[in-house]
Amino acid sequence: SQTRRKYLPVFSTRQLYCFSLLHRGCTDIVCCIFFIVAIVGYVAVGILAWTHGDPRKVIYPTDSMGLYCGFGEKNERKQPLLFYFNMMKCASPMVLLEFQCPTPQVCVEKCPDRTMTLVTAVGKTQDWEYYKSYCRADPGTKSVPQILQEKLCPAYLISSKPFLQRCFPSLGKKGEVITVGDQETFNDGDKIRDAKDLVAGMKNATIVMEGRQVAMKIFEDYTKSWYWILICLLIAVVVSLIFIVLLRYLAGIMVWVMIVMVIAVFAYGIVHCSIKYVNLKDTPGANITLQQLGFQPDFSVYLHIRQTWLAFIIILAILEVIIIIVLIFLRNRIRIAVELMKEASRAVGYVMSSLFYPIFTFFLLTIVIAYWGVTAVFLSTSSEPVYKVFNETVCPHARETCIPEVFMHNHNCPRSECLFAFYGGETPYHKYLIFLQFYNVFLFFWCANFVTALGQMTLAGAFASYYWAPNKPNDMPAFPLCASLGRSLRYHTGSLAFGSLILAIVQIIRVLLEYIDHKLKGAENKFAKFLLCCLKCCFWCLEKFIKFMNRNAYIMVAIYGKNFCRSARDAFFLLMRNVIRVVVLDKVTDFILFLGKLLIVGLVGKFSTLDRRENEIMTVLVGSYLIAHGFFSVYAMCVDTLFLCFLEDLERNDGSPERPYLMSENLLNVLKKKNQAN
């Protein structure tokens, strides 16, 4: 308005942008320092975890004495498999509490390939030598009862197969009967048992086994068809580039065709409902009212009533009229959105390197995720072995901590055993492990958001240099993307850290709410569940809003070089003053990019269905979607940047020689504005 322009500064937006580039200073220095200190602390946590951690606890199985199978001394390397004395003990509920089967376990060279009992093996020299390889220690000349009491050897051996470095019974099926070693029963040393008794102890392992078989099959397929998958993904890259280039010519056609199709769909609905309404005219019982019919659990009953179809006609007609009226009033804003999309396609054409910037972002995110994952593994394995008393009878000392070297059988618990239970510790370091894990997760969110924010600000700076260049591309920097990346890191690391910190705090709160929700799944307090559900919904909405505000704040920081809070405020009020344009542009852009993703995935998917397996086709489809999403995310950032530049241009400039518009001629024609001649 003229009143607003009277109080605007005499500088044009182009002059302000150039001034901000020449006299740009560091923003949000305090947050920058805080972020650097947090990163140094993160490195310190990683070093501390790597010093105390031992990933072998995750990689290698551990026997009853806490020794690794397949790692360590020469003899231990020859015994890479873990053998359970009694697999049926693994079905005990205590396994879920202690993460360890309450039965002796030993490292062995290979799994048993025959089924026999201790009693039958002792009397035969050859069998006894074979049997002793699965004992914890050489039983010597001890009797069978004494061997079982001291738990030196298992009571029986079952034909087993290795899986995940552990020996599991070789279960099979004869019809509907479960077998082990081709037998329906086995001898456990005391009595004859059915093979199905072993299923409970192997239930979880069976699921993993099936998953592993599927994974191995998929891996084998990939080794044979990797070149074909690579060709399909390269086709997706080419089609994505072509689609973005064609948007400058087809954006308007696609938008108006979409609008006509929406109107046509509603018109078809009205016609269809009218035909149904007329056809039910002479049908018995079709003329009763909905009030007379009342509520019916079978909703198909309402489709046989004329009044139902009349209601559909009225609703669809009202929606059709509303859509037409809205389009009449918003036609100019839709044209602006289309022109901005065409302009974005030209900008991407001038800054082609921007299309490959997501690869750099992906590389940085991979580093952040890898550092977090490795640190989490080392933290979780930086504990000491804890041994507890396991018993087969009632014992007052059950589950108490013990030391294997000095453990003595208690008279009250004659069949007790001191076995390795889990990894833990009582030192100050172990007591604060949970806080170190929390710090690891929080810094992961912060760093991941920082990398994403860096990409957004870098792209925004590159595309802003395109918009504010009077003579494109001569007035643009030689390497706009590199120049924008340098400015973002040199001057605005603090602003990036500030925005990503706010988002990380909300995300960590959401993680805590999910953890609390998981713990309260079995609770009966409905009010607590309702409150938790509301909190989760609110913080989800808050996260979406903060992501939206951060995105636009980074654009304003890239343009004017102001601090984060001021840029976020300016972006917010600028968007609120043009809220209808924001909604129209957002929906139009989303729809066009959605069609583009469908087109790319559909074309590549059609090509990939030529005599290929399902997993290969799914890989190509998912890969094509991710590639299209990566290219279109750059395009969407370009549209958002040009839109904010357009709004700033419209509010600060008036077309005079001192403050000319920097927008394209097509946008000036849509707005019915023009620049005055010098």
Backbone hydrogen bonds, N-H to C=O, Kabsch-Sander energy under -0.5 kcal/mol:
donor,donor_aa,acceptor,acceptor_aa,energy
5,R,1,S,-2.2
6,K,2,Q,-1.5
7,Y,3,T,-0.6
7,Y,4,R,-1.2
8,L,5,R,-1.0
16,L,12,S,-2.3
17,Y,13,T,-2.5
18,C,14,R,-2.4
19,F,15,Q,-2.6
20,S,16,L,-2.3
21,L,17,Y,-1.7
22,L,18,C,-2.0
23,H,19,F,-2.4
24,R,21,L,-0.5
27,T,491,Y,-2.5
32,C,28,D,-1.8
33,I,29,I,-2.6
34,F,30,V,-2.5
35,F,31,C,-2.5
36,I,32,C,-2.3
37,V,33,I,-2.6
38,A,34,F,-2.2
39,I,35,F,-2.4
40,V,36,I,-2.5
41,G,37,V,-2.5
42,Y,38,A,-2.2
43,V,39,I,-2.4
44,A,40,V,-2.2
45,V,41,G,-2.4
46,G,42,Y,-2.2
47,I,43,V,-2.6
48,L,44,A,-2.6
49,A,45,V,-2.7
50,W,46,G,-2.8
51,T,47,I,-1.8
52,H,48,L,-1.9
53,G,49,A,-3.2
57,K,54,D,-2.1
58,V,55,P,-1.7
59,I,55,P,-2.1
60,Y,56,R,-2.8
63,D,67,L,-2.3
64,S,105,Q,-2.0
66,G,63,D,-1.8
69,C,61,P,-2.4
70,G,68,Y,-0.5
70,G,76,E,-1.6
70,G,79,Q,-0.8
71,F,68,Y,-0.7
77,R,73,E,-2.0
78,K,74,K,-0.9
79,Q,76,E,-1.3
81,L,108,V,-2.1
82,L,165,Q,-1.9
83,F,106,V,-3.0
85,F,104,P,-2.4
89,K,86,N,-1.6
90,C,87,M,-1.5
91,A,88,M,-1.3
92,S,89,K,-1.8
95,V,92,S,-1.7
96,L,93,P,-1.1
97,L,93,P,-0.6
98,E,94,M,-3.1
99,F,95,V,-2.1
103,T,101,C,-2.3
106,V,83,F,-2.0
108,V,81,L,-3.1
116,M,157,L,-1.7
118,L,155,A,-2.2
121,A,117,T,-1.7
122,V,118,L,-1.9
123,G,119,V,-0.7
124,K,121,A,-1.4
128,W,124,K,-2.6
129,E,125,T,-2.1
130,Y,126,Q,-1.6
131,Y,127,D,-2.6
132,K,128,W,-2.3
133,S,129,E,-0.5
133,S,130,Y,-0.8
134,Y,131,Y,-1.9
135,C,132,K,-1.6
136,R,152,L,-3.1
137,A,152,L,-0.7
142,K,139,P,-1.7
147,I,143,S,-2.3
148,L,144,V,-2.4
149,Q,145,P,-2.2
150,E,146,Q,-2.1
152,L,147,I,-2.2
153,C,147,I,-0.5
157,L,116,M,-3.4
160,S,112,P,-3.1
161,K,168,F,-2.8
163,F,166,R,-2.6
166,R,163,F,-1.1
167,C,82,L,-2.6
168,F,161,K,-2.4
168,F,166,R,-0.6
170,S,159,S,-2.7
171,L,169,P,-1.7
172,G,179,T,-2.6
174,K,177,V,-2.9
175,G,173,K,-0.5
176,E,174,K,-0.7
177,V,174,K,-1.8
179,T,172,G,-2.2
180,V,183,Q,-3.2
181,G,170,S,-1.8
183,Q,180,V,-1.3
186,F,193,R,-2.3
188,D,186,F,-0.6
188,D,191,K,-2.0
193,R,186,F,-3.2
195,A,184,E,-2.5
197,D,194,D,-1.6
198,L,195,A,-1.7
199,V,196,K,-1.3
202,M,198,L,-0.9
202,M,199,V,-0.8
203,K,199,V,-0.7
203,K,200,A,-0.7
206,T,202,M,-2.2
207,I,203,K,-1.2
208,V,204,N,-1.6
209,M,205,A,-2.7
210,E,206,T,-2.4
211,G,207,I,-2.1
212,R,208,V,-2.5
213,Q,209,M,-2.3
214,V,210,E,-2.2
215,A,211,G,-2.4
216,M,212,R,-2.8
217,K,213,Q,-2.1
218,I,214,V,-2.5
219,F,215,A,-2.6
220,E,216,M,-2.2
221,D,217,K,-2.0
222,Y,218,I,-2.3
223,T,219,F,-2.0
224,K,220,E,-0.9
224,K,221,D,-0.5
225,S,221,D,-1.4
226,W,222,Y,-1.0
229,I,225,S,-2.1
230,L,226,W,-2.4
231,I,227,Y,-2.0
232,C,228,W,-2.0
233,L,229,I,-2.2
234,L,230,L,-2.1
235,I,231,I,-2.1
236,A,232,C,-1.9
237,V,233,L,-1.8
238,V,234,L,-2.3
239,V,235,I,-2.7
240,S,236,A,-2.2
241,L,237,V,-2.1
242,I,238,V,-2.4
243,F,239,V,-2.4
244,I,240,S,-2.1
245,V,241,L,-2.1
246,L,242,I,-2.5
247,L,243,F,-1.0
248,R,245,V,-0.9
249,Y,246,L,-1.6
250,L,246,L,-2.5
251,A,247,L,-2.1
254,M,250,L,-2.8
255,V,251,A,-2.3
256,W,252,G,-2.3
257,V,253,I,-2.4
258,M,254,M,-2.0
259,I,255,V,-2.2
260,V,256,W,-2.4
261,M,257,V,-2.4
262,V,258,M,-2.2
263,I,259,I,-2.2
264,A,260,V,-2.5
265,V,261,M,-2.4
266,F,262,V,-2.0
267,A,263,I,-2.2
268,Y,264,A,-2.7
269,G,265,V,-2.1
270,I,266,F,-2.0
271,V,267,A,-2.3
272,H,268,Y,-2.9
273,C,269,G,-2.4
274,S,270,I,-2.1
275,I,271,V,-2.3
276,K,272,H,-2.2
277,Y,273,C,-2.3
278,V,274,S,-2.3
279,N,275,I,-2.6
280,L,276,K,-1.4
281,K,278,V,-1.6
283,T,280,L,-0.8
286,A,283,T,-1.7
288,I,285,G,-0.6
293,L,289,T,-1.9
294,G,290,L,-2.2
299,F,297,P,-0.9
301,V,298,D,-1.6
302,Y,299,F,-1.0
303,L,300,S,-0.7
304,H,301,V,-1.6
305,I,302,Y,-1.5
306,R,286,A,-2.6
308,T,305,I,-0.7
309,W,305,I,-1.1
310,L,306,R,-2.0
311,A,307,Q,-2.1
312,F,308,T,-2.0
313,I,309,W,-2.2
314,I,310,L,-2.3
315,I,311,A,-2.6
316,L,312,F,-2.7
317,A,313,I,-2.4
318,I,314,I,-2.4
319,L,315,I,-2.4
320,E,316,L,-2.6
321,V,317,A,-2.4
322,I,318,I,-2.5
323,I,319,L,-2.6
324,I,320,E,-2.2
325,I,321,V,-2.6
326,V,322,I,-2.8
327,L,323,I,-2.5
328,I,324,I,-2.1
329,F,325,I,-2.1
330,L,326,V,-2.3
331,R,327,L,-0.7
334,I,330,L,-2.4
335,R,331,R,-1.9
336,I,332,N,-1.9
337,A,333,R,-2.3
338,V,334,I,-2.3
339,E,335,R,-2.4
340,L,336,I,-2.4
341,M,337,A,-1.9
342,K,338,V,-2.1
343,E,339,E,-2.6
344,A,340,L,-2.3
345,S,341,M,-1.8
346,R,342,K,-1.7
347,A,343,E,-2.4
348,V,344,A,-2.5
349,G,345,S,-1.5
350,Y,346,R,-1.7
351,V,347,A,-1.8
352,M,349,G,-0.5
354,S,351,V,-1.7
355,L,352,M,-1.6
356,F,353,S,-1.2
357,Y,354,S,-1.1
359,I,356,F,-1.0
360,F,356,F,-0.7
360,F,357,Y,-0.9
361,T,357,Y,-2.0
362,F,358,P,-2.8
363,F,359,I,-2.1
364,L,360,F,-2.3
365,L,361,T,-2.6
366,T,362,F,-2.2
367,I,363,F,-1.8
368,V,364,L,-2.3
369,I,365,L,-2.8
370,A,366,T,-2.6
371,Y,367,I,-2.6
372,W,368,V,-2.4
373,G,369,I,-2.8
374,V,370,A,-2.8
375,T,371,Y,-2.5
376,A,372,W,-2.6
377,V,373,G,-2.2
378,F,374,V,-2.5
379,L,375,T,-2.6
380,S,376,A,-2.4
381,T,377,V,-1.2
382,S,379,L,-1.2
384,E,424,G,-4.1
386,V,422,F,-3.2
387,Y,402,C,-0.5
388,K,419,L,-2.5
389,V,400,E,-2.1
390,F,388,K,-0.5
390,F,417,E,-3.3
392,E,415,R,-0.6
398,A,395,C,-1.3
399,R,389,V,-2.6
400,E,397,H,-1.8
402,C,387,Y,-2.3
406,V,403,I,-0.8
407,F,403,I,-0.8
407,F,404,P,-0.6
413,C,410,N,-0.8
416,S,413,C,-1.4
417,E,390,F,-2.4
419,L,388,K,-2.3
419,L,417,E,-0.9
420,F,64,S,-1.6
421,A,386,V,-3.1
422,F,386,V,-1.3
424,G,384,E,-3.5
431,K,427,T,-1.9
432,Y,428,P,-1.4
433,L,430,H,-0.9
436,L,432,Y,-1.8
437,Q,433,L,-2.4
438,F,434,I,-1.9
439,Y,435,F,-2.4
440,N,436,L,-2.1
441,V,437,Q,-2.2
442,F,438,F,-2.7
443,L,439,Y,-2.6
444,F,440,N,-1.5
445,F,441,V,-2.1
446,W,442,F,-2.4
447,C,443,L,-2.9
448,A,444,F,-2.6
449,N,445,F,-2.5
450,F,446,W,-2.1
451,V,447,C,-2.4
452,T,448,A,-2.0
453,A,449,N,-2.7
454,L,450,F,-2.5
455,G,451,V,-1.8
456,Q,452,T,-2.0
457,M,453,A,-2.7
458,T,454,L,-2.3
459,L,455,G,-2.3
460,A,456,Q,-2.3
461,G,457,M,-2.5
462,A,458,T,-1.9
463,F,459,L,-2.4
464,A,460,A,-2.3
465,S,461,G,-1.6
466,Y,462,A,-0.9
467,Y,463,F,-2.0
468,W,464,A,-2.5
469,A,466,Y,-0.9
472,K,470,P,-0.7
475,D,471,N,-2.9
476,M,473,P,-1.4
483,A,479,F,-2.6
484,S,480,P,-2.2
485,L,481,L,-2.4
486,G,482,C,-2.4
487,R,483,A,-2.2
488,S,484,S,-2.4
489,L,485,L,-2.1
490,R,486,G,-2.4
491,Y,487,R,-2.7
492,H,487,R,-0.8
492,H,488,S,-1.1
494,G,27,T,-0.5
496,L,492,H,-2.3
497,A,493,T,-2.5
498,F,494,G,-2.3
499,G,495,S,-2.4
500,S,496,L,-2.2
501,L,497,A,-1.9
502,I,498,F,-2.0
503,L,499,G,-1.7
504,A,500,S,-2.3
505,I,501,L,-2.3
506,V,502,I,-1.7
507,Q,503,L,-2.2
508,I,504,A,-2.5
509,I,505,I,-1.8
510,R,506,V,-1.9
511,V,507,Q,-2.0
512,L,508,I,-2.1
513,L,509,I,-2.3
514,E,510,R,-2.3
515,Y,511,V,-2.2
516,I,512,L,-2.5
517,D,513,L,-2.6
518,H,514,E,-2.1
519,K,515,Y,-1.9
520,L,516,I,-1.7
521,K,518,H,-0.9
523,A,520,L,-1.2
526,K,524,E,-1.1
529,K,525,N,-1.7
530,F,526,K,-2.5
531,L,527,F,-2.8
532,L,528,A,-2.4
533,C,529,K,-2.4
534,C,530,F,-2.2
535,L,531,L,-2.3
536,K,532,L,-2.5
537,C,533,C,-2.1
538,C,534,C,-2.6
539,F,535,L,-2.6
540,W,536,K,-1.7
541,C,537,C,-2.2
542,L,538,C,-2.6
543,E,539,F,-2.3
544,K,540,W,-2.0
545,F,541,C,-2.4
546,I,542,L,-2.6
547,K,543,E,-2.3
548,F,544,K,-2.0
549,M,545,F,-2.6
550,N,546,I,-3.1
551,R,547,K,-2.0
552,N,548,F,-1.7
553,A,549,M,-2.6
554,Y,550,N,-2.7
555,I,551,R,-1.3
556,M,552,N,-1.9
557,V,553,A,-2.3
558,A,554,Y,-2.4
559,I,555,I,-1.7
560,Y,556,M,-2.8
561,G,556,M,-0.6
561,G,557,V,-1.9
567,S,563,N,-2.3
568,A,564,F,-2.9
569,R,565,C,-2.4
570,D,566,R,-2.7
571,A,567,S,-2.7
572,F,568,A,-2.4
573,F,569,R,-2.4
574,L,570,D,-2.1
575,L,571,A,-2.2
576,M,572,F,-2.4
577,R,573,F,-1.8
578,N,575,L,-0.9
579,V,576,M,-1.0
582,V,578,N,-2.1
583,V,579,V,-2.3
584,V,580,I,-2.5
585,L,581,R,-2.7
586,D,582,V,-2.5
587,K,583,V,-2.5
588,V,584,V,-2.6
589,T,585,L,-2.6
590,D,586,D,-2.5
591,F,587,K,-2.2
592,I,588,V,-2.3
593,L,589,T,-2.6
594,F,590,D,-2.2
595,L,591,F,-2.5
596,G,592,I,-2.2
597,K,593,L,-2.3
598,L,594,F,-2.3
599,L,595,L,-2.7
600,I,596,G,-2.5
601,V,597,K,-2.7
602,G,598,L,-2.6
603,L,599,L,-2.6
604,V,600,I,-2.5
605,G,601,V,-2.5
606,K,602,G,-2.3
607,F,603,L,-1.8
608,S,604,V,-2.0
609,T,605,G,-0.8
609,T,606,K,-0.5
610,L,607,F,-0.9
611,D,609,T,-1.5
617,I,613,R,-2.1
618,M,614,E,-2.8
619,T,615,N,-1.9
620,V,616,E,-2.2
621,L,617,I,-2.6
622,V,618,M,-2.8
623,G,619,T,-2.7
624,S,620,V,-2.7
625,Y,621,L,-2.2
626,L,622,V,-2.4
627,I,623,G,-2.3
628,A,624,S,-2.7
629,H,625,Y,-2.8
630,G,626,L,-2.3
631,F,627,I,-2.3
632,F,628,A,-2.8
633,S,629,H,-1.9
634,V,630,G,-1.1
635,Y,631,F,-1.7
636,A,632,F,-3.0
637,M,633,S,-2.0
638,C,634,V,-2.1
639,V,635,Y,-2.3
640,D,636,A,-2.4
641,T,637,M,-2.3
642,L,638,C,-2.7
643,F,639,V,-2.1
644,L,640,D,-2.1
645,C,641,T,-2.4
646,F,642,L,-2.5
647,L,643,F,-2.4
648,E,644,L,-2.5
649,D,645,C,-2.7
650,L,646,F,-2.3
651,E,647,L,-2.0
652,R,648,E,-2.7
653,N,649,D,-1.6
654,D,659,R,-1.5
655,G,659,R,-1.9
656,S,659,R,-0.7
668,L,664,S,-2.0
669,N,665,E,-2.3
670,V,666,N,-2.1
671,L,667,L,-2.2
672,K,668,L,-0.6
673,K,668,L,-2.9
676,Q,655,G,-3.5
